[in-house]
Amino acid sequence: MGEEKHTQSSRELHVGPGAYIALIIAILFFSGLFMKVGGMKWLSAFDFTTLSGTFGTMKDPAKNTFLGAGGASAKAGFLFALSLAPTVMLALGVLEIFTHYGAIRAAHKLLTPLLKPLLGIPGLTGLALITDLQSTDAGAALTKELYDEKEITKKELVVMSAWQYSGAGMINNYFAIGSALFAVLTAPVIIPLVLMFVLKFVGGMFVRFVLSTVYKEDFQDEQ
């Protein structure tokens, strides 16, 4: 039984060239880098947000989507939740494909040396964090799956959530909404984006510190 466990562990830790290729493709797919590439619009066909698509509009495009206008309470909430389903389902389905080809193992091996010292979380969370840069819903779904499968602890879940919540959907929102201010920026467009990315780590590290000090007793059973 001991030999069987050792063999299984070795198989799980083994990362071949195919796993690294799968990880690179996964990062490019979820990161949003292919969303808008000047002169090469065809690359958006390999982008998560592009493939997720959008719903069409109704009579008054300025006010209405398929959700309609003026909705309230449980019915409006249900329709909003329904609108998230295609994005989440696509993210989980694609993740299963990348997992099959070893992307998660490669992420764990490559990103653990970076994420463990800074945030105290394993490298296998890397794809969920990268996905959050483009889609908050898909990032949250991948994070929930990691927790449900007991790949991460409750403390790691809280730290991940703090990282994701700060500047959620950063790339997508920055270029979709923040582009209106690009004309008046006095600094290169990339500077605010890099600053937000760095501050996500600052926020995650602060939450990790608080959980390890003020709320240390709440996570004693996970030590």
C-alpha positions in Angstrom: 0.0 0.0 0.0 2.9 2.3 0.8 4.5 1.7 -2.6 1.1 2.3 -4.3 0.8 5.7 -2.5 4.4 6.6 -3.4 3.8 5.8 -7.1 0.5 7.8 -7.2 2.3 10.8 -5.5 5.2 10.6 -8.0 2.7 10.5 -10.9 0.9 13.6 -9.6 4.1 15.6 -9.2 5.5 14.6 -12.6 5.4 17.5 -15.0 6.3 16.9 -18.6 6.7 19.3 -21.5 3.0 18.9 -22.5 1.9 20.1 -19.0 3.9 23.3 -19.4 2.5 23.9 -22.9 -1.0 23.4 -21.6 -0.3 25.9 -18.8 1.0 28.5 -21.3 -2.1 28.1 -23.5 -4.3 28.3 -20.4 -2.7 31.5 -19.2 -3.0 33.1 -22.7 -6.6 31.9 -22.9 -7.8 33.3 -19.6 -5.5 36.3 -19.3 -7.2 38.5 -21.9 -4.0 39.2 -23.8 -5.7 38.0 -27.0 -8.9 40.0 -26.5 -7.8 43.0 -28.6 -4.6 42.7 -30.5 -4.1 45.4 -33.1 -3.9 44.1 -36.6 -4.6 40.5 -35.5 -8.2 40.5 -34.6 -8.4 36.8 -35.4 -6.5 36.1 -32.1 -9.6 37.0 -30.2 -11.0 33.7 -31.2 -8.6 32.2 -28.6 -9.8 34.5 -25.8 -12.1 33.5 -23.0 -14.2 36.7 -22.9 -14.6 36.6 -26.7 -15.8 33.0 -26.7 -18.1 33.8 -23.7 -19.8 36.3 -25.9 -22.6 38.7 -25.0 -26.3 38.7 -25.0 -28.2 40.7 -27.6 -30.1 43.9 -26.7 -33.8 44.5 -26.8 -35.9 47.5 -28.0 -33.9 50.2 -26.3 -30.2 49.2 -26.5 -29.2 52.1 -24.2 -31.3 50.7 -21.4 -32.4 47.1 -22.1 -30.7 43.7 -22.4 -32.5 40.4 -22.3 -32.9 41.1 -18.6 -35.2 44.0 -19.4 -35.5 47.2 -17.3 -37.0 47.9 -13.9 -36.6 44.4 -12.5 -36.4 44.0 -8.7 -36.1 41.5 -5.9 -35.8 37.7 -6.4 -36.9 37.7 -10.1 -34.3 40.2 -11.1 -31.7 38.4 -9.1 -32.6 35.1 -10.7 -32.2 36.5 -14.2 -28.8 38.1 -13.3 -27.6 34.7 -12.0 -28.9 33.1 -15.1 -26.7 35.4 -17.2 -23.6 34.2 -15.4 -24.2 30.5 -16.2 -22.7 30.4 -19.7 -19.5 32.1 -18.6 -19.0 29.9 -15.6 -19.9 26.7 -17.5 -17.4 27.6 -20.2 -14.6 28.3 -17.7 -15.1 25.1 -15.8 -15.3 23.0 -19.0 -12.1 24.5 -20.4 -10.3 24.1 -17.1 -11.1 20.4 -17.1 -9.4 20.1 -20.5 -6.3 22.0 -19.3 -6.3 19.9 -16.1 -6.3 16.7 -18.1 -3.2 17.8 -19.9 -1.4 18.7 -16.7 -1.7 22.5 -16.6 -2.6 22.5 -12.9 0.4 20.4 -12.0 2.6 22.7 -14.0 1.1 25.8 -12.4 1.6 24.2 -9.0 5.3 23.6 -9.7 6.0 26.9 -11.3 3.9 29.3 -9.2 4.3 27.9 -5.7 7.7 29.5 -5.2 6.1 32.8 -6.0 2.6 32.5 -4.4 3.6 30.6 -1.3 6.0 33.2 0.2 3.8 36.2 -0.8 0.3 35.0 -0.2 0.7 31.6 1.5 -1.3 29.8 -1.2 -0.2 26.9 -3.5 0.7 27.4 -7.1 -2.3 25.4 -8.3 -4.4 28.4 -7.5 -2.6 30.4 -10.2 -5.1 29.7 -13.0 -8.0 30.9 -10.8 -6.1 34.1 -10.1 -5.2 34.6 -13.7 -8.8 34.0 -14.8 -10.0 36.6 -12.3 -8.0 39.2 -14.2 -10.5 38.9 -17.0 -13.7 37.5 -15.5 -14.7 37.8 -11.8 -17.4 35.1 -12.3 -15.2 32.5 -13.8 -12.4 33.2 -11.3 -14.8 32.8 -8.4 -16.1 29.5 -9.9 -12.6 28.1 -10.3 -11.8 29.1 -6.7 -14.9 27.5 -5.4 -14.1 24.3 -7.2 -10.6 24.2 -5.6 -12.1 24.6 -2.2 -14.9 22.1 -2.8 -12.3 19.5 -3.9 -10.2 20.4 -0.7 -7.3 21.5 -2.8 -7.1 24.7 -0.6 -7.9 25.4 3.0 -10.4 28.0 4.3 -7.6 30.4 5.2 -6.2 30.1 1.6 -9.7 30.6 0.3 -10.0 33.9 2.2 -6.6 35.1 1.0 -7.5 34.2 -2.6 -10.8 36.0 -2.4 -9.1 39.1 -1.0 -6.7 39.1 -4.0 -9.5 38.6 -6.5 -11.9 41.1 -5.0 -9.4 44.0 -5.2 -9.5 45.2 -8.8 -11.7 42.2 -9.9 -11.8 41.7 -13.6 -8.9 44.1 -13.8 -7.9 43.7 -17.5 -11.4 43.6 -18.9 -12.7 46.5 -16.8 -9.6 48.6 -17.3 -9.7 48.5 -21.1 -13.5 48.5 -21.4 -14.3 51.3 -18.9 -11.0 53.0 -18.1 -10.3 53.5 -21.8 -12.5 56.6 -21.6 -9.7 58.3 -19.6 -6.8 57.2 -21.6 -6.7 60.5 -23.6 -6.1 62.5 -20.4 -3.6 60.2 -18.7 -0.3 61.8 -18.1 1.4 58.5 -17.6 1.7 55.5 -20.0 -1.4 53.4 -20.1 0.4 50.4 -18.7 1.4 52.1 -15.5 -2.0 52.2 -13.8 -2.6 48.6 -14.8 0.7 47.4 -13.3 0.0 49.5 -10.2 -3.4 47.8 -9.7 -1.8 44.4 -10.2 0.9 45.1 -7.6 -1.7 46.4 -5.1 -3.7 43.2 -5.5 -0.7 41.4 -4.0 -0.4 44.1 -1.3 -4.1 43.5 -0.3 -3.7 39.7 -0.3 -0.6 39.9 1.9 -2.3 42.3 4.3 -5.3 39.9 4.6 -2.9 37.0 5.1 -1.1 38.9 7.9 -4.4 39.7 9.6 -5.6 36.1 9.4 -2.2 34.9 10.8 -2.3 37.3 13.8 -5.7 38.8 14.8 -7.7 35.7 13.6 -5.0 33.1 14.2 -7.2 31.0 16.5 -9.9 30.6 13.9 -7.6 28.6 11.7 -5.7 26.5 14.3 -7.4 23.3 13.0 -5.8 23.9 9.6 -2.2 24.0 10.9 
